[in-house]
């Protein structure tokens, strides 16, 4: 197999904003076909780094070396388009050909001939529009003539995804590609990127997505770069090993430091060569001994107020917007300490249901009976409404000067903010200077400081870094109250909820007793719904319905296909077991781990596809 060629070489890159250094001395290489995930804490310049690599923003030091013919596709975290464009125009950029003569006048003669030939090629725009239309359809944008200015944030994100994929780049740079996508679209994108030969460099908080797509992880931590040649699971293991080794090194250095410090105090006047050498070594040792493993964890150890046994009872609740039904005779009794997840495609009414429960959106009929002890805490995408001229500390003091932590413990607003990684210096930063993730962290702080006993979190994972998510998950697992989470983050949902409500749309809501992964596995085993066919008349129902199905038999070709599927499934299951055994053995070489980590998600997809086809054929045979 030929050695992968480098697409982009980043050398000692540095960037500052005012007096604040975002990063410095950042060095790494992106190779052909390589899929890299970037992990760093909020405020360390992840989005800025991606923008620089895409050529959208300048940098202060270092250099970036690109392959000559490299085509880069960039998906920013919040894409923007001219609202007057249709979805198809936004993807293809076909409005540019209207002023092609003006643009061609700026080119020299040879370039003009080449470009004119390309622009006037009868198939050029047809192929471009066909590819764009196909991608938009796959991304559930059915009306390609809809104006972008009338679209929701999720629809705009899908148009931007179609645009970057349709450009067929060599290198994809993706900033939070799963934000604002529903679960169906996330899984589609996961499958698409998992099969692509394009190189990928991305930032995402979706750990399942990261685990299944990336073959390498780059971590920016404490102004240093660490590279892990494996997926996210491999990264977690090796990162912990690195921290454990560092702890051992610091402990050993501390022990030796005490001995050397005593020597330094006893022999301050030593001037011999050996003494000078030992003195220099002492200062190097001191640097190691004074290191700290600074995880800067968000410590969410707040108490919640008492909540009684009655939470809320929904009775025959109905809600619709014109002909769009959100809730239809919805009945539900919420239990004490229940942790409920809500999933479903965009537009099925998940957020509207939450707003009806909170009373901010009126219901059409039915009742909500809410217990008297319930104190809601609501975190939503629309709730981030800080004043830019405020400082961080002022935003918290507007709510309370002191925060009740439970058990008789109180913290000042400043002490409380330090639990959320805001140092005393950062607390006096103006809010407009905060990164998106830092603003989200501050917002979460203002919700939890009120000590609610019923938390409702609507897409809480967007823009939060993985470290913060891990601590938030731990807090929610220990939370002595009730919880509703609306999220497209599958990993997060699996960690914190007991069961889920699945919003299928048109008022169809399914209560599933398990987490999202269990629901997905259950759903994959269900027979696919058959296409609508004209219903037979009652008089002919038995003759044309059940008897017709009974007479259906596998063809010779289908029998051969079924036999081949059985052999393939057996082979794939054996390969999967071998890979899983090798990955957990601890003796496999790093290069082999990288190959297997990349192969495993493809293997699972192939197994799912072949198993579903075998089930379809077996139902005919039965």
C-alpha positions, 0 to 999 in steps of 0.5 A, spaced: 500 500 500 503 506 498 505 511 503 499 516 504 501 523 502 501 529 506 496 534 504 497 540 509 503 541 514 502 546 520 508 548 523 509 552 529 502 556 528 501 561 533 495 566 534 493 571 539 487 576 540 489 582 543 493 580 549 490 573 549 494 568 546 489 563 543 495 558 542 502 557 540 507 553 537 501 548 534 505 543 529 501 537 526 500 534 519 494 532 515 495 526 511 491 523 505 485 519 507 486 521 514 480 522 519 483 527 525 479 529 531 481 535 534 479 535 542 481 542 546 477 545 552 472 551 550 476 558 549 483 555 547 481 557 539 479 550 536 474 554 531 479 559 530 484 554 528 479 551 523 478 557 520 485 559 519 486 552 516 481 553 511 484 560 509 478 564 512 483 567 517 490 570 518 495 567 523 501 571 527 506 566 527 508 559 524 506 557 517 502 552 513 504 548 507 499 545 502 499 540 497 499 544 490 492 542 488 489 541 494 482 543 494 479 544 501 472 544 503 470 548 510 464 547 514 463 553 519 460 552 526 454 557 524 454 557 516 451 563 513 448 564 506 445 570 502 437 569 504 435 571 497 438 564 494 434 558 493 437 551 497 440 549 490 443 556 488 446 556 495 449 549 494 451 550 486 453 557 486 450 557 480 448 565 480 455 566 479 455 564 471 450 570 470 456 575 471 461 570 468 463 575 462 465 580 467 469 575 471 472 573 465 474 580 463 479 580 469 483 574 466 488 573 461 487 570 455 489 563 456 485 563 463 479 566 459 479 561 454 479 555 459 474 558 464 469 560 458 470 553 455 468 550 462 462 555 463 459 554 457 460 546 457 453 543 456 454 538 462 457 542 467 452 545 471 447 539 469 452 535 473 453 540 478 445 541 479 444 533 479 449 532 484 447 538 489 440 535 488 441 528 490 445 531 496 439 535 498 434 530 498 439 525 502 439 531 507 431 531 507 431 538 503 425 536 499 424 543 496 430 545 493 427 552 491 426 554 498 429 560 499 435 560 505 432 566 508 426 562 510 429 556 513 430 554 520 437 553 523 437 546 522 435 546 515 441 551 513 446 547 516 444 541 512 444 546 506 451 548 508 453 540 509 450 539 502 455 545 499 461 542 502 460 535 500 458 537 493 464 541 492 468 534 492 474 537 496 480 533 498 480 535 505 474 536 509 474 541 515 468 541 519 467 545 525 461 541 529 458 538 523 452 535 528 450 541 531 442 542 529 442 536 526 437 530 528 439 523 529 437 521 522 441 526 519 447 525 524 447 517 522 447 519 515 453 523 515 456 518 520 455 513 514 457 518 509 464 520 512 465 513 515 466 511 507 469 517 504 476 517 502 477 525 503 481 527 509 477 530 514 479 535 520 474 536 525 471 539 531 465 535 534 462 534 541 459 528 539 463 522 542 460 516 538 461 520 531 468 522 533 469 514 535 466 512 529 469 517 524 476 518 526 483 514 526 487 519 529 486 524 535 489 531 536 489 534 543 491 541 545 492 541 552 496 546 556 499 550 550 501 543 548 499 538 542 498 531 543 497 526 537 494 519 538 494 514 533 487 511 534 479 513 535 476 516 541 476 510 545 483 509 544 485 516 545 481 516 552 485 510 554 492 513 552 490 519 555 489 516 562 496 513 561 499 519 559 496 523 565 498 517 570 505 517 567 506 524 568 503 524 576 508 518 577 514 523 574 511 529 578 511 525 585 518 522 583 521 529 582 518 532 588 521 526 592 528 528 589 526 535 589 526 535 597 533 532 597 536 537 592 533 543 596 536 541 602 543 540 599 542 547 595 541 550 602 547 546 605 552 548 600 550 555 597 557 557 596 559 551 592 562 553 585 566 547 583 564 544 576 560 538 579 556 543 584 554 548 578 552 542 574 548 539 580 545 546 581 543 547 574 539 540 574 536 542 580 532 548 577 530 543 571 527 538 577 524 544 580 520 545 573 517 538 573 516 538 581 512 544 580 507 541 574 500 540 576 495 536 572 490 541 571 484 538 569 480 544 571 474 540 572 467 543 572 465 541 579 457 541 579 456 539 587 450 543 588 444 541 592 437 541 589 431 543 593 426 538 596 421 535 591 414 531 593 412 525 590 407 528 585 411 531 579 406 532 573 400 529 570 398 530 563 391 528 561 389 528 554 393 534 552 393 536 545 397 541 541 397 543 533 399 549 529 394 549 523 394 542 520 401 540 524 399 536 530 404 536 535 400 532 541 394 528 540 391 526 546 397 525 550 397 522 557 403 521 561 404 521 569 412 523 571 415 519 576 419 522 582 427 522 580 425 520 573 430 521 568 427 522 561 430 523 554 426 526 548 429 524 541 426 525 534 427 528 527 427 536 527 420 539 526 416 533 530 415 538 536 420 536 541 421 543 544 414 545 543 412 539 548 417 542 553 414 549 552 407 547 553 409 543 560 413 550 562 406 554 560 410 558 555 406 555 549 398 554 550 395 547 549 389 547 545 386 542 550 387 537 556 391 539 562 397 539 566 397 538 573 404 540 576 406 538 583 406 544 588 414 543 590 416 542 583 421 548 581 423 548 574 430 549 571 430 550 564 436 550 559 434 552 552 438 554 545 434 561 545 435 562 553 442 565 552 441 572 552 446 575 556 448 583 555 455 584 552 456 590 556 456 585 562 462 582 566 461 574 567 461 576 575 455 581 574 451 576 570 451 571 576 450 577 581 444 579 577 441 572 580 444 572 587 450 574 591 450 567 594 448 560 592 445 555 596 450 549 595 445 544 600 447 542 607 448 549 610 453 551 605 453 557 601 458 560 596 459 567 594 458 568 586 465 569 585 466 562 589 461 559 585 464 561 578 470 558 580 467 551 580 465 553 573 472 554 571 472 561 571 478 564 575 477 571 578 481 574 573 476 571 567 470 573 572 471 580 570 472 579 562 466 582 558 461 577 556 462 579 548 469 576 549 467 569 551 467 563 546 461 560 544 462 554 549 464 559 555 458 563 554 454 556 554 458 554 560 456 561 564 449 560 562 449 553 565 451 556 571 446 561 571 441 555 571 443 550 576 445 556 581 437 557 582 437 549 585 432 547 581 429 540 583 426 539 575 431 540 570 429 541 563 435 541 558 434 542 551 440 541 546 445 542 552 451 539 549 452 544 543 458 548 544 460 545 550 467 541 550 468 534 552 471 535 559 465 539 561 460 534 558 463 529 562 462 532 568 455 535 567 454 527 565 456 525 572 452 531 575 446 529 572 447 521 574 447 523 581 442 529 581 437 528 586 431 531 582 427 530 575 430 530 569 428 531 561 433 532 556 432 533 549 438 532 545 441 529 539 447 527 542 447 519 543 453 518 547 450 524 552 443 521 552 446 514 553 449 516 560 444 520 563 437 517 561 433 511 564 428 511 558 426 515 552 420 518 548 420 518 541 417 523 537 415 520 530 411 526 528 404 528 527 402 526 534 405 519 534 409 519 541 413 512 543 415 511 550 421 506 549 424 503 556 431 504 555 437 509 552 438 511 545 443 505 543 438 500 545 432 503 542 436 503 535 438 496 536 431 494 537 429 499 531 434 495 527 430 489 528 424 491 526 421 489 519 421 495 514 414 498 513 412 496 506 410 501 501 403 503 500 399 499 495 392 500 494 388 496 499 384 490 496 376 491 497 373 487 503 370 481 499 377 480 496 381 481 502 383 473 503 384 472 496 388 477 494 391 479 501 394 473 505 393 468 499 397 472 495 403 472 500 402 465 502 404 463 494 410 468 494 416 463 494 424 465 493 426 465 486 432 461 485 436 467 485 434 470 492 435 463 495 443 463 492 443 470 495 440 468 502 446 462 502 451 467 500 448 472 506 449 467 511 456 465 509 458 473 509 454 474 516 458 468 519 465 471 516 463 478 518 461 476 525 468 472 526 472 478 523 468 483 528 470 478 534 477 478 532 478 485 532 474 486 538 479 481 542 485 484 539 483 491 541 482 489 548 488 485 548 493 490 550 498 487 546 496 489 539 501 494 535 499 501 534 499 501 527 494 495 527 490 498 532 489 504 527 487 500 521 482 496 526 479 502 529 477 504 522 475 498 519 470 496 525 465 501 524 465 499 516 464 492 519 458 494 523 455 497 517 456 492 513 453 487 518 447 491 519 446 491 512 446 484 510 442 482 516 437 486 514 437 483 507 437 476 510 431 478 515 427 480 509 428 474 505 427 470 511 420 473 511 418 471 504 421 464 505 417 463 512 
